[in-house]
Amino acid sequence: MLGLAFAGTTNNLRVPSAYSIDPINTMTYQYSQGGLKLERVFGSNRSIHFVINMFSGVGFTAQYDRNQWYDYNSNTQTNPLHDENWFYVLEPGAQLEMNLFRWMRLSPGVSYRQTYGSNGLGLSDTGLSDWTYNITLKFGGFGKRQREQNQDSSN
């Protein structure tokens, strides 16, 4: 598989006051990443099989005042993001994929996110690089070509 992948946080990740650009207000970290995703599936027609993947792209962190973020009537916000930080992200991973139906697969997995060049306040490469765990649902027409080849060879 060759595709695009995007991820981000929706959590309220509080910025410690030692790293906050505005210690008076409660600041929150924002994290996003986007880029190219490569994936190789082994034994796709087996009910349980192995998948390896690789994400390569850019990451972004910033600080923002979460309370102001939801104040849609305020015209005072010119730029709610502060301490914007761009960096490179490389994330290899593996999944154990299960064929639930011909059109749906469940893939729990693990990956390691490594960042390069992060220099946000309180967000070094060491702090952003870590193990991640995921569960993926895939929908589509999996193995259709393989099933057709198997039917042709049996005729």
N, CA, C and O atoms as a GROMACS GRO file, in nm:
protein
  620
    1MET      N    1   0.085  -0.117   0.000
    1MET     CA    2   0.000   0.000   0.000
    1MET      C    3   0.089   0.123   0.000
    1MET      O    4   0.192   0.129   0.068
    2LEU      N    5   0.048   0.218  -0.076
    2LEU     CA    6   0.114   0.347  -0.081
    2LEU      C    7   0.006   0.450  -0.060
    2LEU      O    8  -0.092   0.453  -0.134
    3GLY      N    9   0.022   0.536   0.041
    3GLY     CA   10  -0.082   0.634   0.068
    3GLY      C   11  -0.034   0.749   0.153
    3GLY      O   12   0.085   0.764   0.181
    4LEU      N   13  -0.129   0.830   0.194
    4LEU     CA   14  -0.103   0.943   0.282
    4LEU      C   15  -0.161   0.913   0.420
    4LEU      O   16  -0.264   0.847   0.431
    5ALA      N   17  -0.094   0.962   0.523
    5ALA     CA   18  -0.141   0.942   0.661
    5ALA      C   19  -0.132   1.073   0.737
    5ALA      O   20  -0.038   1.151   0.720
    6PHE      N   21  -0.231   1.096   0.820
    6PHE     CA   22  -0.235   1.215   0.904
    6PHE      C   23  -0.279   1.175   1.044
    6PHE      O   24  -0.362   1.086   1.060
    7ALA      N   25  -0.222   1.239   1.145
    7ALA     CA   26  -0.259   1.211   1.284
    7ALA      C   27  -0.245   1.339   1.365
    7ALA      O   28  -0.170   1.430   1.328
    8GLY      N   29  -0.317   1.345   1.475
    8GLY     CA   30  -0.308   1.462   1.561
    8GLY      C   31  -0.371   1.432   1.695
    8GLY      O   32  -0.442   1.333   1.711
    9THR      N   33  -0.343   1.518   1.791
    9THR     CA   34  -0.400   1.501   1.924
    9THR      C   35  -0.527   1.584   1.938
    9THR      O   36  -0.540   1.692   1.879
   10THR      N   37  -0.618   1.532   2.017
   10THR     CA   38  -0.737   1.608   2.055
   10THR      C   39  -0.743   1.620   2.207
   10THR      O   40  -0.836   1.678   2.262
   11ASN      N   41  -0.643   1.566   2.273
   11ASN     CA   42  -0.637   1.569   2.420
   11ASN      C   43  -0.602   1.709   2.470
   11ASN      O   44  -0.554   1.793   2.395
   12ASN      N   45  -0.629   1.730   2.596
   12ASN     CA   46  -0.589   1.854   2.662
   12ASN      C   47  -0.452   1.829   2.726
   12ASN      O   48  -0.444   1.797   2.845
   13LEU      N   49  -0.346   1.844   2.649
   13LEU     CA   50  -0.209   1.820   2.695
   13LEU      C   51  -0.153   1.948   2.753
   13LEU      O   52  -0.102   2.033   2.680
   14ARG      N   53  -0.162   1.964   2.884
   14ARG     CA   54  -0.121   2.088   2.952
   14ARG      C   55   0.028   2.113   2.939
   14ARG      O   56   0.110   2.022   2.952
   15VAL      N   57   0.061   2.236   2.913
   15VAL     CA   58   0.201   2.279   2.906
   15VAL      C   59   0.247   2.310   3.048
   15VAL      O   60   0.184   2.392   3.116
   16PRO      N   61   0.354   2.246   3.096
   16PRO     CA   62   0.406   2.281   3.229
   16PRO      C   63   0.443   2.430   3.234
   16PRO      O   64   0.493   2.485   3.136
   17SER      N   65   0.418   2.493   3.346
   17SER     CA   66   0.441   2.639   3.356
   17SER      C   67   0.586   2.677   3.324
   17SER      O   68   0.611   2.788   3.278
   18ALA      N   69   0.681   2.588   3.349
   18ALA     CA   70   0.822   2.617   3.320
   18ALA      C   71   0.846   2.634   3.169
   18ALA      O   72   0.941   2.702   3.130
   19TYR      N   73   0.761   2.574   3.084
   19TYR     CA   74   0.777   2.583   2.939
   19TYR      C   75   0.670   2.668   2.870
   19TYR      O   76   0.675   2.686   2.749
   20SER      N   77   0.576   2.719   2.945
   20SER     CA   78   0.464   2.793   2.888
   20SER      C   79   0.508   2.930   2.837
   20SER      O   80   0.587   2.998   2.901
   21ILE      N   81   0.455   2.969   2.722
   21ILE     CA   82   0.485   3.104   2.670
   21ILE      C   83   0.396   3.207   2.737
   21ILE      O   84   0.419   3.327   2.724
   22ASP      N   85   0.293   3.161   2.810
   22ASP     CA   86   0.200   3.250   2.879
   22ASP      C   87   0.161   3.186   3.012
   22ASP      O   88   0.053   3.126   3.021
   23PRO      N   89   0.245   3.196   3.116
   23PRO     CA   90   0.219   3.126   3.243
   23PRO      C   91   0.090   3.171   3.313
   23PRO      O   92   0.040   3.099   3.399
   24ILE      N   93   0.035   3.287   3.278
   24ILE     CA   94  -0.089   3.334   3.341
   24ILE      C   95  -0.208   3.250   3.294
   24ILE      O   96  -0.296   3.217   3.374
   25ASN      N   97  -0.211   3.215   3.164
   25ASN     CA   98  -0.319   3.134   3.109
   25ASN      C   99  -0.278   2.988   3.103
   25ASN      O  100  -0.159   2.956   3.097
   26THR      N  101  -0.376   2.900   3.104
   26THR     CA  102  -0.349   2.757   3.093
   26THR      C  103  -0.327   2.722   2.947
   26THR      O  104  -0.421   2.723   2.868
   27MET      N  105  -0.205   2.692   2.911
   27MET     CA  106  -0.170   2.661   2.773
   27MET      C  107  -0.175   2.510   2.751
   27MET      O  108  -0.152   2.432   2.843
   28THR      N  109  -0.204   2.471   2.626
   28THR     CA  110  -0.214   2.330   2.587
   28THR      C  111  -0.124   2.306   2.468
   28THR      O  112  -0.107   2.394   2.383
   29TYR      N  113  -0.064   2.185   2.460
   29TYR     CA  114   0.017   2.147   2.344
   29TYR      C  115  -0.075   2.094   2.234
   29TYR      O  116  -0.174   2.026   2.261
   30GLN      N  117  -0.041   2.126   2.112
   30GLN     CA  118  -0.104   2.067   1.995
   30GLN      C  119   0.003   1.986   1.923
   30GLN      O  120   0.116   2.032   1.910
   31TYR      N  121  -0.032   1.865   1.876
   31TYR     CA  122   0.061   1.782   1.798
   31TYR      C  123  -0.011   1.731   1.674
   31TYR      O  124  -0.124   1.682   1.683
   32SER      N  125   0.054   1.742   1.559
   32SER     CA  126   0.001   1.687   1.434
   32SER      C  127   0.116   1.632   1.352
   32SER      O  128   0.230   1.676   1.366
   33GLN      N  129   0.085   1.535   1.266
   33GLN     CA  130   0.184   1.485   1.172
   33GLN      C  131   0.113   1.441   1.045
   33GLN      O  132  -0.003   1.401   1.048
   34GLY      N  133   0.185   1.450   0.933
   34GLY     CA  134   0.129   1.408   0.805
   34GLY      C  135   0.240   1.373   0.709
   34GLY      O  136   0.349   1.431   0.713
   35GLY      N  137   0.213   1.276   0.622
   35GLY     CA  138   0.316   1.237   0.527
   35GLY      C  139   0.281   1.111   0.451
   35GLY      O  140   0.164   1.075   0.438
   36LEU      N  141   0.383   1.045   0.401
   36LEU     CA  142   0.372   0.926   0.319
   36LEU      C  143   0.366   0.801   0.406
   36LEU      O  144   0.440   0.790   0.504
   37LYS      N  145   0.279   0.707   0.371
   37LYS     CA  146   0.268   0.580   0.445
   37LYS      C  147   0.288   0.466   0.346
   37LYS      O  148   0.219   0.459   0.244
   38LEU      N  149   0.381   0.378   0.377
   38LEU     CA  150   0.407   0.257   0.299
   38LEU      C  151   0.370   0.137   0.384
   38LEU      O  152   0.392   0.138   0.505
   39GLU      N  153   0.314   0.034   0.321
   39GLU     CA  154   0.273  -0.085   0.397
   39GLU      C  155   0.291  -0.209   0.312
   39GLU      O  156   0.265  -0.208   0.192
   40ARG      N  157   0.336  -0.317   0.375
   40ARG     CA  158   0.353  -0.447   0.310
   40ARG      C  159   0.278  -0.550   0.393
   40ARG      O  160   0.301  -0.562   0.514
   41VAL      N  161   0.188  -0.626   0.328
   41VAL     CA  162   0.108  -0.729   0.393
   41VAL      C  163   0.162  -0.866   0.352
   41VAL      O  164   0.186  -0.889   0.233
   42PHE      N  165   0.182  -0.955   0.447
   42PHE     CA  166   0.232  -1.090   0.421
   42PHE      C  167   0.119  -1.191   0.446
   42PHE      O  168   0.060  -1.193   0.553
   43GLY      N  169   0.090  -1.275   0.346
   43GLY     CA  170  -0.012  -1.379   0.362
   43GLY      C  171  -0.152  -1.321   0.376
   43GLY      O  172  -0.228  -1.361   0.464
   44SER      N  173  -0.186  -1.227   0.290
   44SER     CA  174  -0.311  -1.152   0.301
   44SER      C  175  -0.436  -1.240   0.305
   44SER      O  176  -0.535  -1.202   0.367
   45ASN      N  177  -0.433  -1.356   0.241
   45ASN     CA  178  -0.552  -1.442   0.236
   45ASN      C  179  -0.569  -1.528   0.361
   45ASN      O  180  -0.674  -1.589   0.379
   46ARG      N  181  -0.469  -1.536   0.445
   46ARG     CA  182  -0.482  -1.609   0.572
   46ARG      C  183  -0.570  -1.529   0.667
   46ARG      O  184  -0.574  -1.406   0.659
   47SER      N  185  -0.641  -1.596   0.755
   47SER     CA  186  -0.732  -1.526   0.845
   47SER      C  187  -0.658  -1.433   0.941
   47SER      O  188  -0.711  -1.328   0.978
   48ILE      N  189  -0.536  -1.468   0.980
   48ILE     CA  190  -0.450  -1.381   1.062
   48ILE      C  191  -0.314  -1.374   0.993
   48ILE      O  192  -0.255  -1.477   0.961
   49HIS      N  193  -0.265  -1.254   0.970
   49HIS     CA  194  -0.139  -1.238   0.899
   49HIS      C  195  -0.063  -1.116   0.952
   49HIS      O  196  -0.115  -1.039   1.033
   50PHE      N  197   0.058  -1.099   0.904
   50PHE     CA  198   0.152  -0.998   0.953
   50PHE      C  199   0.162  -0.882   0.855
   50PHE      O  200   0.159  -0.902   0.733
   51VAL      N  201   0.174  -0.759   0.909
   51VAL     CA  202   0.186  -0.637   0.828
   51VAL      C  203   0.301  -0.553   0.884
   51VAL      O  204   0.313  -0.537   1.006
   52ILE      N  205   0.385  -0.499   0.795
   52ILE     CA  206   0.485  -0.400   0.838
   52ILE      C  207   0.453  -0.270   0.764
   52ILE      O  208   0.403  -0.272   0.652
   53ASN      N  209   0.484  -0.157   0.829
   53ASN     CA  210   0.455  -0.028   0.766
   53ASN      C  211   0.560   0.075   0.806
   53ASN      O  212   0.637   0.057   0.901
   54MET      N  213   0.559   0.184   0.730
   54MET     CA  214   0.653   0.293   0.755
   54MET      C  215   0.584   0.426   0.724
   54MET      O  216   0.529   0.444   0.616
   55PHE      N  217   0.588   0.516   0.820
   55PHE     CA  218   0.540   0.653   0.800
   55PHE      C  219   0.663   0.743   0.791
   55PHE      O  220   0.757   0.728   0.869
   56SER      N  221   0.661   0.836   0.697
   56SER     CA  222   0.767   0.934   0.682
   56SER      C  223   0.704   1.067   0.645
   56SER      O  224   0.635   1.078   0.544
   57GLY      N  225   0.728   1.169   0.728
   57GLY     CA  226   0.665   1.297   0.699
   57GLY      C  227   0.709   1.406   0.794
   57GLY      O  228   0.816   1.400   0.854
   58VAL      N  229   0.623   1.507   0.807
   58VAL     CA  230   0.653   1.621   0.893
   58VAL      C  231   0.562   1.618   1.016
   58VAL      O  232   0.450   1.569   1.013
   59GLY      N  233   0.616   1.674   1.124
   59GLY     CA  234   0.540   1.690   1.246
   59GLY      C  235   0.531   1.837   1.283
   59GLY      O  236   0.610   1.918   1.236
   60PHE      N  237   0.434   1.869   1.367
   60PHE     CA  238   0.410   2.007   1.405
   60PHE      C  239   0.362   2.010   1.550
   60PHE      O  240   0.273   1.934   1.587
   61THR      N  241   0.422   2.097   1.630
   61THR     CA  242   0.371   2.121   1.765
   61THR      C  243   0.353   2.271   1.784
   61THR      O  244   0.416   2.352   1.716
   62ALA      N  245   0.265   2.306   1.876
   62ALA     CA  246   0.242   2.446   1.910
   62ALA      C  247   0.179   2.452   2.048
   62ALA      O  248   0.131   2.351   2.100
   63GLN      N  249   0.178   2.569   2.107
   63GLN     CA  250   0.105   2.595   2.231
   63GLN      C  251  -0.012   2.686   2.198
   63GLN      O  252  -0.001   2.775   2.114
   64TYR      N  253  -0.125   2.663   2.265
   64TYR     CA  254  -0.240   2.751   2.247
   64TYR      C  255  -0.322   2.755   2.375
   64TYR      O  256  -0.316   2.663   2.457
   65ASP      N  257  -0.397   2.862   2.392
   65ASP     CA  258  -0.487   2.878   2.505
   65ASP      C  259  -0.617   2.808   2.469
   65ASP      O  260  -0.696   2.859   2.390
   66ARG      N  261  -0.640   2.692   2.528
   66ARG     CA  262  -0.756   2.609   2.493
   66ARG      C  263  -0.888   2.681   2.519
   66ARG      O  264  -0.985   2.660   2.446
   67ASN      N  265  -0.894   2.766   2.622
   67ASN     CA  266  -1.017   2.839   2.650
   67ASN      C  267  -1.050   2.938   2.539
   67ASN      O  268  -1.167   2.951   2.502
   68GLN      N  269  -0.950   3.009   2.485
   68GLN     CA  270  -0.973   3.103   2.375
   68GLN      C  271  -1.007   3.030   2.245
   68GLN      O  272  -1.077   3.085   2.160
   69TRP      N  273  -0.958   2.908   2.230
   69TRP     CA  274  -0.980   2.831   2.108
   69TRP      C  275  -1.129   2.812   2.080
   69TRP      O  276  -1.172   2.812   1.965
   70TYR      N  277  -1.208   2.797   2.188
   70TYR     CA  278  -1.352   2.773   2.172
   70TYR      C  279  -1.435   2.901   2.178
   70TYR      O  280  -1.558   2.894   2.173
   71ASP      N  281  -1.371   3.016   2.189
   71ASP     CA  282  -1.443   3.143   2.193
   71ASP      C  283  -1.459   3.195   2.050
   71ASP      O  284  -1.383   3.279   2.003
   72TYR      N  285  -1.560   3.141   1.981
   72TYR     CA  286  -1.580   3.173   1.840
   72TYR      C  287  -1.623   3.317   1.816
   72TYR      O  288  -1.606   3.369   1.706
   73ASN      N  289  -1.677   3.383   1.916
   73ASN     CA  290  -1.725   3.521   1.901
   73ASN      C  291  -1.616   3.625   1.921
   73ASN      O  292  -1.638   3.744   1.898
   74SER      N  293  -1.498   3.580   1.965
   74SER     CA  294  -1.390   3.675   1.992
   74SER      C  295  -1.319   3.714   1.862
   74SER      O  296  -1.278   3.628   1.784
   75ASN      N  297  -1.306   3.842   1.841
   75ASN     CA  298  -1.233   3.892   1.725
   75ASN      C  299  -1.092   3.934   1.761
   75ASN      O  300  -1.020   3.989   1.678
   76THR      N  301  -1.051   3.907   1.885
   76THR     CA  302  -0.919   3.949   1.930
   76THR      C  303  -0.811   3.848   1.895
   76THR      O  304  -0.692   3.878   1.908
   77GLN      N  305  -0.849   3.730   1.851
   77GLN     CA  306  -0.751   3.627   1.819
   77GLN      C  307  -0.693   3.652   1.681
   77GLN      O  308  -0.761   3.633   1.580
   78THR      N  309  -0.570   3.695   1.674
   78THR     CA  310  -0.505   3.708   1.545
   78THR      C  311  -0.427   3.581   1.512
   78THR      O  312  -0.432   3.534   1.398
   79ASN      N  313  -0.358   3.526   1.608
   79ASN     CA  314  -0.289   3.399   1.590
   79ASN      C  315  -0.292   3.326   1.724
   79ASN      O  316  -0.213   3.357   1.813
   80PRO      N  317  -0.383   3.229   1.740
   80PRO     CA  318  -0.394   3.160   1.868
   80PRO      C  319  -0.279   3.062   1.895
   80PRO      O  320  -0.264   3.016   2.008
   81LEU      N  321  -0.198   3.030   1.793
   81LEU     CA  322  -0.088   2.936   1.811
   81LEU      C  323   0.040   3.010   1.845
   81LEU      O  324   0.069   3.116   1.790
   82HIS      N  325   0.116   2.952   1.937
   82HIS     CA  326   0.244   3.009   1.979
   82HIS      C  327   0.348   2.899   1.986
   82HIS      O  328   0.314   2.781   1.998
   83ASP      N  329   0.475   2.934   1.977
   83ASP     CA  330   0.587   2.840   1.983
   83ASP      C  331   0.569   2.731   1.877
   83ASP      O  332   0.582   2.612   1.906
   84GLU      N  333   0.540   2.773   1.754
   84GLU     CA  334   0.522   2.677   1.645
   84GLU      C  335   0.654   2.609   1.616
   84GLU      O  336   0.759   2.673   1.614
   85ASN      N  337   0.648   2.477   1.593
   85ASN     CA  338   0.766   2.394   1.585
   85ASN      C  339   0.744   2.287   1.478
   85ASN      O  340   0.654   2.204   1.491
   86TRP      N  341   0.823   2.289   1.371
   86TRP     CA  342   0.814   2.190   1.263
   86TRP      C  343   0.936   2.098   1.268
   86TRP      O  344   1.045   2.144   1.302
   87PHE      N  345   0.918   1.970   1.235
   87PHE     CA  346   1.027   1.873   1.242
   87PHE      C  347   0.995   1.752   1.153
   87PHE      O  348   0.883   1.740   1.103
   88TYR      N  349   1.093   1.663   1.135
   88TYR     CA  350   1.078   1.542   1.054
   88TYR      C  351   1.038   1.426   1.146
   88TYR      O  352   1.086   1.416   1.258
   89VAL      N  353   0.948   1.338   1.095
   89VAL     CA  354   0.902   1.222   1.171
   89VAL      C  355   0.922   1.096   1.088
   89VAL      O  356   0.888   1.093   0.970
   90LEU      N  357   0.977   0.993   1.149
   90LEU     CA  358   0.994   0.861   1.088
   90LEU      C  359   0.935   0.760   1.186
   90LEU      O  360   0.973   0.757   1.303
   91GLU      N  361   0.840   0.677   1.138
   91GLU     CA  362   0.770   0.586   1.231
   91GLU      C  363   0.749   0.448   1.167
   91GLU      O  364   0.649   0.427   1.099
   92PRO      N  365   0.843   0.354   1.190
   92PRO     CA  366   0.821   0.217   1.144
   92PRO      C  367   0.729   0.143   1.241
   92PRO      O  368   0.728   0.171   1.361
   93GLY      N  369   0.652   0.048   1.187
   93GLY     CA  370   0.560  -0.026   1.274
   93GLY      C  371   0.527  -0.163   1.220
   93GLY      O  372   0.565  -0.200   1.109
   94ALA      N  373   0.455  -0.239   1.302
   94ALA     CA  374   0.409  -0.374   1.266
   94ALA      C  375   0.270  -0.395   1.323
   94ALA      O  376   0.235  -0.341   1.428
   95GLN      N  377   0.191  -0.476   1.252
   95GLN     CA  378   0.055  -0.507   1.296
   95GLN      C  379   0.027  -0.656   1.274
   95GLN      O  380   0.086  -0.719   1.186
   96LEU      N  381  -0.061  -0.710   1.355
   96LEU     CA  382  -0.114  -0.844   1.337
   96LEU      C  383  -0.257  -0.826   1.286
   96LEU      O  384  -0.346  -0.786   1.361
   97GLU      N  385  -0.277  -0.855   1.159
   97GLU     CA  386  -0.404  -0.823   1.094
   97GLU      C  387  -0.496  -0.944   1.087
   97GLU      O  388  -0.451  -1.056   1.058
   98MET      N  389  -0.626  -0.922   1.115
   98MET     CA  390  -0.725  -1.028   1.113
   98MET      C  391  -0.831  -0.998   1.010
   98MET      O  392  -0.887  -0.888   1.009
   99ASN      N  393  -0.861  -1.095   0.922
   99ASN     CA  394  -0.967  -1.081   0.824
   99ASN      C  395  -1.099  -1.113   0.893
   99ASN      O  396  -1.129  -1.230   0.917
  100LEU      N  397  -1.178  -1.011   0.925
  100LEU     CA  398  -1.307  -1.032   0.989
  100LEU      C  399  -1.414  -1.070   0.887
  100LEU      O  400  -1.492  -1.162   0.909
  101PHE      N  401  -1.416  -0.999   0.774
  101PHE     CA  402  -1.506  -1.026   0.662
  101PHE      C  403  -1.424  -1.007   0.535
  101PHE      O  404  -1.311  -0.961   0.542
  102ARG      N  405  -1.480  -1.042   0.419
  102ARG     CA  406  -1.407  -1.020   0.293
  102ARG      C  407  -1.383  -0.872   0.270
  102ARG      O  408  -1.294  -0.836   0.193
  103TRP      N  409  -1.459  -0.785   0.334
  103TRP     CA  410  -1.452  -0.642   0.312
  103TRP      C  411  -1.400  -0.563   0.434
  103TRP      O  412  -1.393  -0.441   0.429
  104MET      N  413  -1.363  -0.633   0.545
  104MET     CA  414  -1.317  -0.562   0.665
  104MET      C  415  -1.207  -0.638   0.738
  104MET      O  416  -1.214  -0.760   0.754
  105ARG      N  417  -1.106  -0.564   0.782
  105ARG     CA  418  -0.994  -0.620   0.858
  105ARG      C  419  -0.970  -0.537   0.984
  105ARG      O  420  -0.991  -0.416   0.986
  106LEU      N  421  -0.925  -0.606   1.089
  106LEU     CA  422  -0.888  -0.543   1.216
  106LEU      C  423  -0.740  -0.564   1.236
  106LEU      O  424  -0.690  -0.676   1.225
  107SER      N  425  -0.667  -0.454   1.266
  107SER     CA  426  -0.520  -0.462   1.275
  107SER      C  427  -0.467  -0.391   1.398
  107SER      O  428  -0.438  -0.271   1.391
  108PRO      N  429  -0.453  -0.460   1.511
  108PRO     CA  430  -0.383  -0.398   1.624
  108PRO      C  431  -0.232  -0.399   1.596
  108PRO      O  432  -0.180  -0.492   1.534
  109GLY      N  433  -0.164  -0.294   1.643
  109GLY     CA  434  -0.021  -0.288   1.614
  109GLY      C  435   0.057  -0.199   1.707
  109GLY      O  436   0.004  -0.140   1.801
  110VAL      N  437   0.186  -0.191   1.678
  110VAL     CA  438   0.279  -0.111   1.756
  110VAL      C  439   0.376  -0.045   1.658
  110VAL      O  440   0.409  -0.102   1.553
  111SER      N  441   0.422   0.076   1.692
  111SER     CA  442   0.522   0.144   1.610
  111SER      C  443   0.611   0.229   1.701
  111SER      O  444   0.580   0.251   1.818
  112TYR      N  445   0.721   0.274   1.646
  112TYR     CA  446   0.810   0.362   1.721
  112TYR      C  447   0.824   0.492   1.644
  112TYR      O  448   0.875   0.494   1.532
  113ARG      N  449   0.779   0.603   1.704
  113ARG     CA  450   0.788   0.736   1.642
  113ARG      C  451   0.921   0.799   1.682
  113ARG      O  452   0.949   0.817   1.801
  114GLN      N  453   1.002   0.834   1.581
  114GLN     CA  454   1.128   0.904   1.603
  114GLN      C  455   1.120   1.039   1.534
  114GLN      O  456   1.092   1.047   1.415
  115THR      N  457   1.146   1.147   1.610
  115THR     CA  458   1.143   1.280   1.552
  115THR      C  459   1.285   1.334   1.541
  115THR      O  460   1.374   1.297   1.618
  116TYR      N  461   1.305   1.424   1.443
  116TYR     CA  462   1.436   1.483   1.418
  116TYR      C  463   1.419   1.634   1.399
  116TYR      O  464   1.347   1.677   1.308
  117GLY      N  465   1.483   1.713   1.482
  117GLY     CA  466   1.483   1.858   1.466
  117GLY      C  467   1.376   1.932   1.545
  117GLY      O  468   1.350   2.049   1.516
  118SER      N  469   1.314   1.868   1.642
  118SER     CA  470   1.214   1.936   1.723
  118SER      C  471   1.283   2.027   1.825
  118SER      O  472   1.376   1.984   1.893
  119ASN      N  473   1.238   2.151   1.833
  119ASN     CA  474   1.297   2.242   1.931
  119ASN      C  475   1.191   2.329   1.999
  119ASN      O  476   1.218   2.444   2.034
  120GLY      N  477   1.071   2.275   2.017
  120GLY     CA  478   0.966   2.348   2.089
  120GLY      C  479   0.999   2.354   2.238
  120GLY      O  480   1.076   2.273   2.289
  121LEU      N  481   0.939   2.450   2.307
  121LEU     CA  482   0.962   2.463   2.451
  121LEU      C  483   0.908   2.341   2.523
  121LEU      O  484   0.786   2.319   2.526
  122GLY      N  485   0.996   2.262   2.582
  122GLY     CA  486   0.956   2.141   2.654
  122GLY      C  487   0.929   2.022   2.565
  122GLY      O  488   0.885   1.919   2.615
  123LEU      N  489   0.954   2.033   2.436
  123LEU     CA  490   0.927   1.924   2.341
  123LEU      C  491   1.049   1.894   2.256
  123LEU      O  492   1.056   1.934   2.140
  124SER      N  493   1.143   1.824   2.312
  124SER     CA  494   1.263   1.786   2.238
  124SER      C  495   1.235   1.658   2.160
  124SER      O  496   1.129   1.597   2.176
  125ASP      N  497   1.329   1.618   2.077
  125ASP     CA  498   1.316   1.491   2.006
  125ASP      C  499   1.301   1.375   2.103
  125ASP      O  500   1.224   1.282   2.077
  126THR      N  501   1.372   1.379   2.214
  126THR     CA  502   1.362   1.273   2.314
  126THR      C  503   1.221   1.264   2.372
  126THR      O  504   1.171   1.154   2.396
  127GLY      N  505   1.158   1.378   2.396
  127GLY     CA  506   1.023   1.378   2.454
  127GLY      C  507   0.914   1.336   2.356
  127GLY      O  508   0.812   1.281   2.397
  128LEU      N  509   0.934   1.362   2.228
  128LEU     CA  510   0.833   1.328   2.128
  128LEU      C  511   0.852   1.188   2.069
  128LEU      O  512   0.757   1.132   2.015
  129SER      N  513   0.972   1.132   2.080
  129SER     CA  514   1.000   0.999   2.026
  129SER      C  515   0.963   0.894   2.129
  129SER      O  516   1.008   0.900   2.243
  130ASP      N  517   0.880   0.798   2.088
  130ASP     CA  518   0.837   0.695   2.182
  130ASP      C  519   0.758   0.588   2.109
  130ASP      O  520   0.724   0.602   1.992
  131TRP      N  521   0.728   0.480   2.181
  131TRP     CA  522   0.644   0.372   2.130
  131TRP      C  523   0.500   0.420   2.121
  131TRP      O  524   0.453   0.493   2.209
  132THR      N  525   0.430   0.380   2.017
  132THR     CA  526   0.288   0.410   2.003
  132THR      C  527   0.214   0.279   1.975
  132THR      O  528   0.270   0.186   1.917
  133TYR      N  529   0.090   0.274   2.017
  133TYR     CA  530   0.006   0.157   1.998
  133TYR      C  531  -0.117   0.200   1.922
  133TYR      O  532  -0.168   0.310   1.942
  134ASN      N  533  -0.166   0.114   1.833
  134ASN     CA  534  -0.278   0.154   1.749
  134ASN      C  535  -0.369   0.036   1.719
  134ASN      O  536  -0.329  -0.080   1.728
  135ILE      N  537  -0.491   0.069   1.682
  135ILE     CA  538  -0.587  -0.029   1.631
  135ILE      C  539  -0.646   0.032   1.504
  135ILE      O  540  -0.697   0.144   1.506
  136THR      N  541  -0.638  -0.042   1.395
  136THR     CA  542  -0.683   0.007   1.266
  136THR      C  543  -0.796  -0.081   1.213
  136THR      O  544  -0.789  -0.204   1.222
  137LEU      N  545  -0.899  -0.020   1.159
  137LEU     CA  546  -1.003  -0.091   1.084
  137LEU      C  547  -0.982  -0.058   0.937
  137LEU      O  548  -0.973   0.059   0.900
  138LYS      N  549  -0.976  -0.161   0.853
  138LYS     CA  550  -0.958  -0.141   0.709
  138LYS      C  551  -1.082  -0.192   0.637
  138LYS      O  552  -1.133  -0.300   0.668
  139PHE      N  553  -1.131  -0.113   0.542
  139PHE     CA  554  -1.248  -0.149   0.464
  139PHE      C  555  -1.209  -0.150   0.316
  139PHE      O  556  -1.137  -0.062   0.271
  140GLY      N  557  -1.256  -0.250   0.242
  140GLY     CA  558  -1.227  -0.254   0.099
  140GLY      C  559  -1.252  -0.391   0.040
  140GLY      O  560  -1.308  -0.479   0.105
  141GLY      N  561  -1.210  -0.408  -0.085
  141GLY     CA  562  -1.222  -0.536  -0.155
  141GLY      C  563  -1.088  -0.608  -0.152
  141GLY      O  564  -1.017  -0.610  -0.252
  142PHE      N  565  -1.054  -0.667  -0.041
  142PHE     CA  566  -0.922  -0.727  -0.021
  142PHE      C  567  -0.911  -0.861  -0.094
  142PHE      O  568  -1.002  -0.944  -0.089
  143GLY      N  569  -0.798  -0.880  -0.160
  143GLY     CA  570  -0.766  -1.010  -0.220
  143GLY      C  571  -0.855  -1.049  -0.336
  143GLY      O  572  -0.858  -1.166  -0.373
  144LYS      N  573  -0.928  -0.956  -0.395
  144LYS     CA  574  -1.018  -0.988  -0.506
  144LYS      C  575  -0.939  -1.048  -0.622
  144LYS      O  576  -0.980  -1.149  -0.679
  145ARG      N  577  -0.827  -0.987  -0.657
  145ARG     CA  578  -0.746  -1.036  -0.768
  145ARG      C  579  -0.692  -1.176  -0.736
  145ARG      O  580  -0.690  -1.262  -0.824
  146GLN      N  581  -0.650  -1.200  -0.612
  146GLN     CA  582  -0.597  -1.330  -0.573
  146GLN      C  583  -0.706  -1.437  -0.582
  146GLN      O  584  -0.680  -1.548  -0.629
  147ARG      N  585  -0.829  -1.405  -0.539
  147ARG     CA  586  -0.939  -1.502  -0.547
  147ARG      C  587  -0.971  -1.536  -0.692
  147ARG      O  588  -0.998  -1.652  -0.725
  148GLU      N  589  -0.967  -1.434  -0.782
  148GLU     CA  590  -0.994  -1.458  -0.923
  148GLU      C  591  -0.886  -1.548  -0.983
  148GLU      O  592  -0.918  -1.636  -1.062
  149GLN      N  593  -0.759  -1.528  -0.947
  149GLN     CA  594  -0.651  -1.611  -0.997
  149GLN      C  595  -0.666  -1.754  -0.948
  149GLN      O  596  -0.641  -1.848  -1.024
  150ASN      N  597  -0.707  -1.773  -0.822
  150ASN     CA  598  -0.727  -1.906  -0.768
  150ASN      C  599  -0.841  -1.978  -0.840
  150ASN      O  600  -0.831  -2.099  -0.864
  151GLN      N  601  -0.949  -1.906  -0.875
  151GLN     CA  602  -1.061  -1.966  -0.946
  151GLN      C  603  -1.019  -2.004  -1.087
  151GLN      O  604  -1.057  -2.111  -1.136
  152ASP      N  605  -0.941  -1.918  -1.156
  152ASP     CA  606  -0.896  -1.947  -1.291
  152ASP      C  607  -0.808  -2.069  -1.296
  152ASP      O  608  -0.818  -2.150  -1.388
  153SER      N  609  -0.720  -2.085  -1.196
  153SER     CA  610  -0.627  -2.199  -1.196
  153SER      C  611  -0.698  -2.328  -1.161
  153SER      O  612  -0.648  -2.436  -1.196
  154SER      N  613  -0.811  -2.323  -1.093
  154SER     CA  614  -0.884  -2.446  -1.059
  154SER      C  615  -0.975  -2.490  -1.174
  154SER      O  616  -1.022  -2.604  -1.173
  155ASN      N  617  -1.001  -2.403  -1.273
  155ASN     CA  618  -1.089  -2.439  -1.388
  155ASN      C  619  -1.014  -2.508  -1.495
  155ASN      O  620  -1.072  -2.545  -1.597
   0.00000   0.00000   0.00000
